[in-house]
Amino acid sequence: MDNRHDSESVRNKCAACFRQYNKVEHLVEHMRVSFHSVHEPKCGVCQKHCRFFESLREHLIGPLPKIECARVFRTRGCNLCLNIFESPNALRTHRASCQLSRAASGLTSRMSRMSLQGSSDYGTRNQGSQVVALACKMVGGGSDGSLDLCARVCVIGEDENVIFQTYIKPQIPVTNYRYETTGIRPEYLRDAMALKQAQRRIQDFLSNGEPIWKIRSRGGKARILVGHGLDHDLECLGVEYPEFLIRDTAIYPPLMRTSKLSNSLKYLTQAYLGYDIQTGTHDPYEDCVAAMRIYIRMRSQNHPRDFASGCGESRNNYPAWRQRELEKMTPDALLELSASDYYCWCLDS
């Protein structure tokens, strides 16, 4: 009797997250709503799938980790990328490239104080960059200074060279320069670029000669835009851009908290790149570099380049009319039908 119960439990165990169900129909329903796929973060020891990297981190090095996985990870696991290597020597070699250092932003900061009206020179050297990162710094407007006004913007290429950077003159009076975090003084904005001009230059560069209504998700000339909290930055800039070309580290599901809330860029940089940012005045160049490096790390995940399972296009692979057939499948066969509910950035490579 016990043997039959154990056999049934194994049969009703999810092949991805290892949850067990008393009835096979409950397992099928779980697969219908869980969106497991080969694009999820996965433990290198037990092969358990996790929805978030934070879940995987807790599984390996959290307060209550899986004991066997934690034991292996302690000697052969990287705390940044959470991958497990064949030997401690292989791990040491890997860490040299995984642990990054803070971007040198002194030069760009000095150039920023000159308002960079001639920054289009950078663009001519980076026209071939199909992936760019953007970050803004906001000053305050309105009676209480709480209205965000874009006063500084930076765009970099994948090689971390500046493409465009300038101060922007807000269209309404600034009531709070937020100097402690922005480093912006009134004189920096006195002769700064008009918002409309900055909008036009950024929009033209991102679209790369394509009309906004003709931009396609794949195979076009328009550039992929990387950043953190891009919906807010683009709104303050007044720039429209297709969602399918935006790679936002604030809302990319694997990088979010287990509560499904966003992590800060400061936290993501420390956790996944191994260095600190925003320790004093916030530099938009430094934010661009951090977002770009995180994007590249996510894009480089060692996943099967299976567009069907990672494109995030909504479809029902477990229709009700197949229920009887699905209940006869093994957990592994059910997992093969599953697909991600978000676009995996590995498909950009």
C-alpha positions as CSV (number, residue, x, y, z in Angstrom):
1,M,0.0,0.0,0.0
2,D,2.8,2.4,1.0
3,N,4.8,1.5,-2.1
4,R,1.9,2.3,-4.4
5,H,1.4,5.6,-2.6
6,D,5.1,6.5,-3.1
7,S,5.0,5.5,-6.7
8,E,2.0,7.7,-7.3
9,S,3.7,10.7,-5.5
10,V,6.7,10.4,-7.8
11,R,4.4,10.2,-10.8
12,N,2.6,13.4,-9.7
13,K,5.9,15.3,-9.0
14,C,6.6,18.3,-11.1
15,A,9.8,17.7,-13.2
16,A,10.8,21.4,-12.9
17,C,10.1,22.6,-9.3
18,F,9.7,19.2,-7.7
19,R,6.3,20.0,-6.1
20,Q,4.2,16.9,-5.5
21,Y,0.5,16.5,-5.9
22,N,-1.9,13.9,-4.7
23,K,-3.8,13.7,-8.0
24,V,-2.4,13.9,-11.5
25,E,-5.0,16.4,-12.6
26,H,-3.6,18.8,-10.0
27,L,-0.1,18.4,-11.5
28,V,-1.6,19.2,-15.0
29,E,-3.2,22.3,-13.6
30,H,0.1,23.3,-12.0
31,M,1.9,23.0,-15.3
32,R,-0.9,25.0,-17.0
33,V,-0.3,28.0,-14.8
34,S,3.4,27.7,-13.8
35,F,5.1,28.4,-17.2
36,H,8.1,26.3,-16.4
37,S,10.7,26.2,-19.2
38,V,14.4,25.7,-20.0
39,H,14.8,29.5,-19.6
40,E,14.2,29.5,-15.9
41,P,17.1,29.8,-13.4
42,K,18.1,26.3,-12.4
43,C,20.2,24.6,-9.7
44,G,23.3,23.1,-11.0
45,V,23.2,20.3,-8.5
46,C,19.7,19.0,-8.3
47,Q,18.4,20.7,-11.5
48,K,15.4,22.3,-9.7
49,H,13.9,25.1,-11.6
50,C,13.2,28.5,-9.8
51,R,11.1,31.3,-11.0
52,F,13.6,34.0,-9.8
53,F,17.3,34.1,-9.2
54,E,16.5,35.2,-5.7
55,S,14.7,31.8,-5.2
56,L,17.7,30.0,-6.5
57,R,20.0,32.0,-4.2
58,E,17.8,31.0,-1.2
59,H,17.9,27.4,-2.4
60,L,21.7,27.4,-2.5
61,I,22.9,29.9,0.2
62,G,19.7,31.1,2.0
63,P,18.9,30.7,5.7
64,L,17.4,27.2,5.0
65,P,19.2,25.9,1.9
66,K,18.9,22.4,0.4
67,I,21.6,20.7,2.4
68,E,23.3,18.7,-0.4
69,C,23.1,21.6,-2.9
70,A,24.5,24.0,-0.4
71,R,27.4,21.6,0.4
72,V,28.4,21.4,-3.3
73,F,27.9,25.2,-3.9
74,R,30.2,26.1,-1.0
75,T,33.2,24.6,-2.7
76,R,32.3,24.9,-6.4
77,G,29.6,27.6,-6.7
78,C,29.9,31.3,-7.8
79,N,28.0,33.7,-5.5
80,L,27.4,36.1,-8.4
81,C,26.1,34.0,-11.4
82,L,25.1,31.1,-9.1
83,N,26.7,28.6,-11.5
84,I,28.5,25.5,-10.3
85,F,31.8,24.4,-11.7
86,E,33.6,21.1,-12.0
87,S,36.3,21.9,-9.5
88,P,37.5,24.7,-7.1
89,N,40.2,25.5,-9.6
90,A,37.7,26.0,-12.4
91,L,35.7,28.3,-10.0
92,R,38.8,30.4,-9.3
93,T,39.4,30.9,-13.0
94,H,35.8,31.8,-13.6
95,R,35.7,34.4,-10.8
96,A,38.4,36.5,-12.5
97,S,35.9,37.3,-15.3
98,C,32.6,37.2,-13.3
99,Q,33.6,39.7,-10.6
100,L,33.6,43.1,-12.3
101,S,34.9,46.4,-11.1
102,R,33.2,49.8,-11.0
103,A,33.0,51.7,-14.2
104,A,35.5,54.7,-14.4
105,S,33.2,57.6,-14.6
106,G,35.5,60.5,-13.8
107,L,36.0,61.5,-17.5
108,T,32.4,61.4,-18.3
109,S,31.5,63.4,-15.2
110,R,33.9,66.2,-16.2
111,M,32.6,66.3,-19.7
112,S,29.0,66.4,-18.4
113,R,29.7,69.6,-16.6
114,M,30.4,71.2,-20.0
115,S,26.8,70.2,-20.9
116,L,28.1,68.0,-23.8
117,Q,26.2,69.9,-26.5
118,G,28.6,68.4,-29.0
119,S,28.1,64.8,-27.9
120,S,26.9,63.7,-31.3
121,D,30.6,63.0,-32.1
122,Y,30.3,59.9,-30.0
123,G,27.3,58.7,-32.0
124,T,29.3,58.7,-35.2
125,R,31.7,56.1,-33.7
126,N,28.9,53.9,-32.4
127,Q,26.4,53.8,-35.2
128,G,26.9,50.0,-35.5
129,S,25.8,49.4,-31.8
130,Q,22.5,47.5,-31.9
131,V,22.2,47.5,-28.2
132,V,22.3,50.7,-26.2
133,A,21.6,51.6,-22.5
134,L,19.9,54.8,-21.3
135,A,19.7,56.4,-17.9
136,C,18.4,59.8,-16.7
137,K,18.8,61.9,-13.6
138,M,15.8,63.9,-12.4
139,V,15.5,67.2,-10.6
140,G,12.3,68.3,-8.8
141,G,9.5,70.6,-10.0
142,G,6.2,71.7,-8.7
143,S,5.5,73.5,-5.4
144,D,7.0,70.7,-3.2
145,G,9.7,69.6,-5.6
146,S,8.3,66.1,-6.0
147,L,7.6,66.3,-9.8
148,D,10.3,64.5,-11.7
149,L,11.9,66.6,-14.4
150,C,14.6,65.1,-16.6
151,A,17.8,67.2,-16.3
152,R,20.5,64.8,-17.5
153,V,20.6,61.9,-19.9
154,C,23.2,59.4,-20.9
155,V,23.2,56.8,-23.7
156,I,26.0,54.2,-24.1
157,G,26.8,51.4,-26.5
158,E,27.5,47.8,-25.7
159,D,31.2,48.7,-25.5
160,E,30.4,51.1,-22.6
161,N,31.5,54.1,-24.7
162,V,29.3,57.2,-24.5
163,I,27.1,57.8,-27.5
164,F,25.1,60.8,-26.2
165,Q,25.2,62.7,-23.0
166,T,23.9,66.1,-22.1
167,Y,22.2,68.2,-19.5
168,I,18.6,69.1,-20.4
169,K,16.8,72.3,-19.6
170,P,13.4,71.4,-18.0
171,Q,10.3,73.0,-19.5
172,I,9.0,74.3,-16.1
173,P,10.9,75.9,-13.2
174,V,13.1,73.6,-11.0
175,T,12.2,73.9,-7.3
176,N,14.6,71.2,-6.0
177,Y,17.9,70.3,-7.7
178,R,18.3,67.3,-5.4
179,Y,22.0,68.1,-5.4
180,E,23.0,65.4,-2.9
181,T,22.1,62.6,-5.3
182,T,22.2,64.4,-8.7
183,G,25.2,66.7,-8.3
184,I,23.3,69.2,-10.6
185,R,23.6,72.9,-9.9
186,P,21.5,75.7,-11.5
187,E,24.4,76.9,-13.7
188,Y,24.6,73.4,-15.3
189,L,21.1,73.9,-16.7
190,R,21.2,77.5,-17.7
191,D,22.4,76.9,-21.3
192,A,21.5,73.2,-21.4
193,M,19.9,71.5,-24.4
194,A,16.2,71.9,-24.9
195,L,14.1,68.9,-24.0
196,K,12.6,68.8,-27.5
197,Q,16.0,68.6,-29.1
198,A,17.2,65.8,-26.8
199,Q,13.9,63.9,-27.5
200,R,14.5,64.1,-31.2
201,R,18.1,63.1,-31.1
202,I,17.4,60.1,-28.8
203,Q,14.4,59.0,-30.8
204,D,16.2,59.2,-34.1
205,F,19.2,57.3,-32.8
206,L,17.0,54.5,-31.3
207,S,14.9,54.1,-34.4
208,N,18.0,54.1,-36.6
209,G,16.2,55.4,-39.6
210,E,13.0,53.3,-39.2
211,P,9.6,55.0,-38.7
212,I,8.3,54.2,-35.3
213,W,5.2,52.5,-36.8
214,K,7.3,50.2,-39.0
215,I,9.7,48.9,-36.3
216,R,9.6,45.1,-36.0
217,S,10.6,42.9,-33.1
218,R,13.2,40.9,-35.1
219,G,15.2,41.7,-38.2
220,G,14.8,45.4,-38.3
221,K,17.4,48.3,-37.9
222,A,15.9,49.7,-34.7
223,R,18.1,49.2,-31.6
224,I,17.5,47.3,-28.4
225,L,17.2,49.7,-25.4
226,V,18.5,48.6,-22.0
227,G,18.0,50.4,-18.7
228,H,16.4,50.3,-15.2
229,G,13.0,51.7,-14.8
230,L,12.8,52.7,-18.4
231,D,9.1,53.4,-18.4
232,H,9.7,56.3,-16.1
233,D,12.8,57.6,-17.9
234,L,11.1,57.5,-21.3
235,E,8.0,59.2,-20.0
236,C,10.0,62.1,-18.5
237,L,11.9,62.4,-21.7
238,G,8.7,62.3,-23.8
239,V,10.1,59.5,-26.0
240,E,8.0,56.6,-27.3
241,Y,9.5,53.3,-28.1
242,P,8.1,49.8,-28.7
243,E,7.9,47.6,-25.7
244,F,9.3,44.6,-27.6
245,L,12.7,46.3,-28.0
246,I,13.0,47.4,-24.3
247,R,15.1,45.3,-21.9
248,D,14.3,46.7,-18.4
249,T,16.3,45.2,-15.5
250,A,13.6,46.5,-13.1
251,I,10.8,44.3,-14.5
252,Y,12.7,41.3,-16.0
253,P,11.0,38.4,-14.1
254,P,14.2,36.4,-13.2
255,L,15.7,39.5,-11.6
256,M,12.7,40.4,-9.5
257,R,12.1,39.6,-5.8
258,T,10.2,36.5,-4.8
259,S,7.4,38.9,-3.9
260,K,7.3,40.0,-7.6
261,L,8.5,43.5,-6.8
262,S,11.5,45.1,-8.5
263,N,15.0,45.1,-7.1
264,S,16.9,48.4,-7.1
265,L,19.7,48.8,-9.7
266,K,22.1,49.2,-6.7
267,Y,21.2,45.8,-5.3
268,L,21.3,44.1,-8.7
269,T,24.8,45.5,-9.4
270,Q,26.1,44.3,-6.0
271,A,24.4,40.9,-6.2
272,Y,25.1,40.0,-9.9
273,L,28.2,42.0,-10.8
274,G,30.0,42.2,-7.4
275,Y,30.6,45.9,-6.9
276,D,28.7,49.0,-5.5
277,I,27.2,51.9,-7.3
278,Q,25.3,55.1,-6.2
279,T,27.5,55.5,-3.1
280,G,27.4,59.3,-3.4
281,T,26.3,61.4,-6.3
282,H,24.4,59.2,-8.8
283,D,26.1,59.2,-12.2
284,P,23.9,58.2,-15.2
285,Y,26.9,56.8,-17.0
286,E,27.5,54.4,-14.1
287,D,23.8,53.4,-14.1
288,C,24.0,52.8,-17.9
289,V,27.1,50.6,-17.5
290,A,25.5,48.6,-14.7
291,A,22.3,48.0,-16.6
292,M,24.2,47.0,-19.7
293,R,26.4,44.6,-17.9
294,I,23.4,42.9,-16.1
295,Y,21.7,42.6,-19.5
296,I,24.7,41.0,-21.1
297,R,25.0,38.6,-18.2
298,M,21.3,37.6,-18.6
299,R,21.7,37.4,-22.4
300,S,24.7,35.1,-22.0
301,Q,22.7,32.5,-20.0
302,N,23.5,29.0,-21.2
303,H,20.0,28.1,-22.4
304,P,18.9,26.2,-25.5
305,R,18.1,28.8,-28.1
306,D,14.6,27.6,-28.4
307,F,12.4,30.6,-29.5
308,A,9.1,28.7,-29.1
309,S,9.7,28.0,-25.4
310,G,11.3,31.4,-24.5
311,C,9.5,34.0,-26.6
312,G,6.8,34.7,-24.0
313,E,4.0,34.5,-26.5
314,S,0.8,33.5,-24.7
315,R,-0.6,30.2,-25.7
316,N,-2.3,27.3,-24.0
317,N,-0.2,24.1,-24.3
318,Y,-2.5,22.3,-21.9
319,P,-6.0,22.7,-23.4
320,A,-9.0,21.2,-21.5
321,W,-9.9,19.0,-24.5
322,R,-6.5,17.2,-24.0
323,Q,-7.0,16.6,-20.3
324,R,-7.2,12.8,-20.5
325,E,-4.1,12.6,-22.7
326,L,-2.2,15.0,-20.5
327,E,-3.0,13.0,-17.4
328,K,-1.4,9.9,-19.0
329,M,1.9,11.8,-19.7
330,T,5.0,11.5,-17.5
331,P,6.2,14.7,-15.6
332,D,9.1,15.0,-18.0
333,A,6.7,14.9,-21.0
334,L,4.5,17.5,-19.4
335,L,7.5,19.8,-18.9
336,E,8.5,19.5,-22.6
337,L,5.2,21.1,-23.5
338,S,5.7,24.0,-21.2
339,A,6.9,27.5,-22.3
340,S,7.9,30.7,-20.6
341,D,5.5,33.6,-20.1
342,Y,8.2,36.2,-20.6
343,Y,10.7,36.9,-23.4
344,C,14.1,35.4,-22.4
345,W,16.9,37.7,-23.2
346,C,19.1,34.8,-24.3
347,L,17.2,34.9,-27.6
348,D,18.8,38.3,-28.3
349,S,22.2,36.6,-28.8
